[in-house]
Amino acid sequence: MAAISPRVAADLALSAYATKDLKNMAAMKMDPETKKHFSFDHKNVIKGTSGGYFWRPETGFALLGKGKSLTHKNDHVIAIRGTQSVADGLTDITCHSVGSDTGSQVHAGFQRTFVSMKPALTRYLRQSGAGSQNGIIHCVGHSLGGGVVSLVADWIKYSPEFKGRVYLYTFGAPRVGLRGHAVNTTARVDKIFRCVHGADPVAKVPVWPFFHAPYNGQEYLLDREQGLKSSAHFMESGPGYINTANRSSWDMVNSHVVANIRQRVVLNYQNRVQASGSAAWADKIGAALMTVLVDGGYAATISMLQAGGASIGSVYDTVARSLTAISHISVALAEQVKGLLGHMLVFAGKGINTTIKFTERFIRWVFEAMLNKLNKVAKSALSGNR
């Protein structure tokens, strides 16, 4: 059973944007390789909602396709579009979790959008036979679409009604759920192709306690640019995922395991000048935070925060209190906390000369500075063109 190529996956992720305006569907241009393997009914589009509680417009979200080539006979495609408008952008920055249909804690905005699409998805899977054991359901999405389609893929595998294999392909997708969701999705979904650009900020939000699947940190790095740049998130411009994924085989794409938040990392305050506002340093600082919490005896706090549904703000208030307490346990732990805070300040662009204070107020301010730096560029990417 064959995966679709990086070229076709990126083309499907881009084509899904045409579903927002059904008038564009008939004129939708697709790569010849995509059209060779799949057929699409331009009238068969699944609608969904995004946005806050009071402004939730319903628009086309999912492009549905059926395999027609010998390679993909009996296969189906569910391609969900990403963030284009203010309404969609509100979904991506609503950072708290709720229970999902598979029993895990996931991003509330993604879950609301998925729930709005679920009845139509269920009908499609039943009527088309996509949920049978004879083929693969290829779930594809960019940005918000990658987040929502991750829930779709996990739900299909979780449901006892649907028996087919599911392959998941995402481009520049945010983190979708807490640790349990990432672990369960990794175990359930048959194959996961998580594609990123090195400087894509959206792939780094929401911050911990949200996690990516696959849980082991494996990803396909399509572009090695450093830093955090909103242009690195787009499908067409910037480096453009449609360009960097233009390969006929996954063997031609660099696959590696990124710095994992579970890895032990201790940051020396004297080396803080080496830090930068980059995706790589966001991962390293996250791992260092986990390390000092464990070393300080707060492993139970980590477990609690990774399992609960608190907002990001509440989580980091708890972490600030924990780090304040840890800094007073011993000189060694105080130095470890100091090293972490020093690197966070440099990441946030606050320089190397800020005096470190072991107070809850100061530590909370450092967290806010770093999160604001990361969220600012991510919001810019989410509000930009695809």
Residue pairs with C-beta under 8 A, 6 or more apart in sequence:
1 135
1 136
1 165
2 71
2 72
2 136
3 136
3 138
3 167
3 191
3 193
3 250
4 12
4 37
4 72
4 77
4 138
4 140
4 167
4 169
5 33
5 247
5 248
5 249
5 250
6 193
6 195
6 220
6 222
6 245
6 246
6 247
6 248
6 249
6 250
6 252
6 253
7 31
7 33
7 245
7 246
7 247
7 248
8 31
8 33
8 34
8 37
9 138
9 140
9 169
9 171
9 193
9 195
9 245
10 171
10 195
10 235
10 241
10 242
10 245
10 246
11 30
11 31
11 33
11 34
11 242
12 34
12 63
12 65
12 77
12 79
12 138
12 140
12 169
13 79
13 82
13 140
13 141
13 142
13 145
13 146
13 169
13 171
13 235
13 241
14 142
14 235
14 236
14 241
14 242
14 386
15 28
15 30
15 34
15 63
15 79
16 61
16 62
16 63
16 79
16 80
16 81
16 82
16 140
16 141
16 142
16 145
17 81
17 82
17 84
17 235
17 386
18 24
18 25
18 28
18 63
19 25
19 45
19 46
19 59
19 60
19 61
19 62
19 63
19 81
20 59
20 60
20 61
20 81
20 84
21 60
22 42
22 43
22 45
22 60
25 42
25 43
25 45
26 42
28 40
28 42
30 40
33 248
36 69
37 67
37 68
37 69
37 71
37 72
37 75
38 65
38 66
38 67
38 68
38 69
38 72
38 75
38 77
39 65
39 66
39 68
40 63
40 64
40 65
40 66
41 64
44 64
44 124
45 60
45 61
45 62
45 63
45 64
46 60
46 61
46 62
46 64
46 117
46 120
46 121
46 124
47 58
47 59
47 60
47 61
47 116
47 117
47 120
48 58
48 59
48 61
48 62
48 113
48 114
48 116
48 117
48 148
49 56
49 57
49 58
49 59
49 112
49 113
49 116
50 56
50 57
50 59
50 87
50 88
50 90
50 91
50 109
50 112
50 113
50 144
51 57
51 87
51 88
51 90
51 91
52 90
52 94
55 87
55 90
56 87
56 112
57 87
58 116
60 81
61 80
61 81
61 113
61 117
61 145
61 148
62 78
62 79
62 80
62 81
62 117
62 120
62 121
63 77
63 78
63 79
63 80
63 81
64 76
64 77
64 78
64 79
64 124
64 128
65 76
65 77
65 79
66 75
66 76
66 77
66 128
67 73
67 74
67 75
67 76
67 77
67 135
72 135
72 136
73 135
74 132
74 134
74 135
75 135
75 136
75 137
75 138
76 128
76 130
76 135
76 136
76 137
76 138
77 137
77 138
77 140
78 121
78 137
78 138
78 139
78 140
78 149
78 152
79 139
79 140
79 141
79 145
79 149
80 139
80 140
80 141
80 145
80 146
80 148
80 149
80 152
81 141
81 142
81 144
81 145
82 88
82 141
82 142
82 143
82 144
82 145
82 146
82 172
82 235
82 386
83 89
83 91
83 92
83 143
83 144
83 145
83 382
83 383
84 386
86 383
88 144
88 382
89 379
89 382
89 383
90 109
91 109
91 110
91 112
91 113
91 144
92 109
92 143
92 144
92 147
92 174
92 202
92 205
92 378
92 382
93 205
93 375
93 378
93 379
93 382
94 107
94 108
94 109
95 107
95 205
95 206
95 210
95 311
95 312
96 107
96 108
96 309
96 310
96 311
96 312
97 105
97 106
97 107
97 108
97 177
97 178
97 210
97 308
97 309
97 310
98 105
98 106
98 108
98 111
98 309
99 105
99 106
99 111
99 309
100 106
100 111
100 114
100 151
100 154
100 155
100 177
100 181
101 114
101 115
101 118
101 151
101 155
101 158
102 154
102 155
102 158
102 181
102 184
103 184
104 154
104 177
104 178
104 180
104 181
104 184
105 177
105 178
105 180
105 181
105 307
105 308
105 309
106 151
106 176
106 177
106 178
106 181
107 147
107 174
107 175
107 176
107 177
107 206
107 210
110 144
110 147
110 148
110 150
110 151
110 176
111 151
113 144
113 148
114 148
114 151
114 152
114 155
117 148
117 152
118 155
121 152
124 130
125 131
125 137
125 156
125 161
125 162
126 161
130 137
130 162
130 164
131 137
131 156
131 159
131 161
131 162
131 163
131 164
132 163
132 164
133 163
133 164
134 164
135 164
135 165
136 164
136 165
136 166
136 167
136 190
137 153
137 156
137 164
137 165
137 166
137 167
138 167
138 169
139 149
139 150
139 152
139 153
139 156
139 166
139 167
139 168
139 169
140 149
140 169
140 170
141 147
141 148
141 149
141 150
141 169
141 170
141 171
141 173
142 170
142 171
142 172
142 173
142 235
142 241
142 386
143 171
143 172
143 173
143 174
143 202
143 233
143 382
143 386
144 174
144 382
145 173
146 170
146 171
146 172
146 173
146 174
147 170
147 173
147 174
147 176
149 168
149 170
150 168
150 170
150 173
150 176
150 185
150 213
151 176
153 166
153 168
153 185
153 189
154 181
154 184
154 185
154 188
154 189
156 162
156 164
156 166
157 166
157 188
157 189
157 190
158 188
165 190
166 189
166 190
167 189
167 190
167 191
167 192
167 193
168 185
168 189
168 191
168 192
168 193
168 194
168 213
169 193
169 195
170 193
170 194
170 195
171 195
171 196
171 235
171 241
171 245
172 195
172 196
172 197
172 200
172 202
172 203
172 232
172 233
172 241
173 194
173 202
173 203
173 212
174 202
174 203
174 205
174 206
174 210
175 182
175 205
175 206
175 207
175 210
175 211
175 212
176 182
176 185
176 210
176 212
176 213
177 185
177 210
177 211
178 209
178 210
178 211
178 306
178 307
178 308
179 209
179 211
179 215
179 306
179 307
180 306
180 307
181 211
181 213
182 211
182 212
182 213
182 214
182 215
183 215
185 192
185 213
185 214
185 215
186 192
186 213
186 214
186 215
186 216
189 213
192 213
192 214
192 218
193 220
193 250
194 212
194 213
194 214
194 218
194 219
194 220
195 219
195 220
195 222
195 241
195 245
195 253
196 203
196 219
196 220
196 221
196 222
197 203
197 221
197 222
197 223
197 225
197 232
197 233
197 238
197 239
197 241
197 244
198 221
198 223
198 224
198 225
198 226
198 232
198 279
198 280
199 223
199 225
199 226
199 227
199 228
199 229
199 232
199 278
199 279
200 229
200 232
200 233
200 279
200 381
201 228
201 229
201 230
201 232
201 233
201 279
201 374
201 377
201 378
201 381
202 233
202 378
202 381
202 382
203 212
203 279
204 228
204 279
204 282
204 283
204 374
204 378
205 374
205 375
205 378
206 312
207 282
207 286
207 312
207 371
207 374
208 261
208 286
208 289
208 290
208 315
209 305
209 306
209 315
211 261
212 219
216 257
216 260
217 257
217 258
217 259
217 260
218 255
218 256
218 257
219 255
219 256
219 257
219 258
220 250
220 253
220 254
220 255
221 254
221 255
221 256
222 239
222 241
222 244
222 245
222 253
222 254
223 232
223 239
223 244
225 232
225 239
226 276
226 278
226 279
226 280
227 276
227 277
227 278
227 279
228 277
228 278
228 279
228 282
228 374
228 377
229 238
229 377
230 377
230 378
230 380
230 381
230 384
231 237
231 238
231 239
231 381
231 384
232 238
232 239
232 381
233 381
233 382
233 384
234 240
234 241
234 381
234 384
234 385
234 386
235 241
235 242
235 386
236 242
236 243
236 385
236 386
237 385
245 253
247 253
258 283
259 265
259 280
259 283
259 284
259 287
260 283
260 287
261 283
261 286
261 287
261 290
262 287
262 290
263 287
264 287
264 291
265 284
265 287
265 288
265 291
266 288
266 291
266 292
266 336
266 339
267 284
267 285
267 288
267 336
267 339
267 340
267 342
267 343
268 339
269 335
269 338
269 339
269 342
269 356
271 339
271 343
272 339
272 342
272 343
272 345
272 346
272 352
273 346
273 352
275 281
275 285
275 343
275 344
275 346
275 347
276 346
276 347
277 347
277 348
277 349
277 373
281 343
281 347
282 347
282 374
284 343
285 340
285 343
285 344
285 347
285 370
288 339
288 340
288 343
289 319
289 340
290 302
291 336
292 323
292 326
292 333
292 336
292 337
292 340
293 299
293 301
293 302
293 319
293 322
293 323
293 326
294 302
295 326
295 333
295 336
296 322
296 323
296 325
296 326
296 329
296 333
297 326
297 329
298 322
298 326
301 318
301 319
301 322
305 315
305 318
305 319
310 318
312 371
316 364
316 367
316 368
316 371
317 364
319 367
320 360
320 363
320 364
320 367
321 360
323 337
323 340
323 363
324 358
324 359
324 360
324 363
326 333
326 336
326 337
327 333
327 334
327 337
327 338
327 358
328 334
328 358
334 358
337 358
338 356
338 358
341 356
341 363
341 366
342 352
342 356
344 366
344 367
344 369
344 370
345 351
345 352
345 354
345 366
345 369
345 370
346 352
347 370
347 373
348 366
348 369
348 370
348 372
348 373
349 373
350 369
356 362
357 363
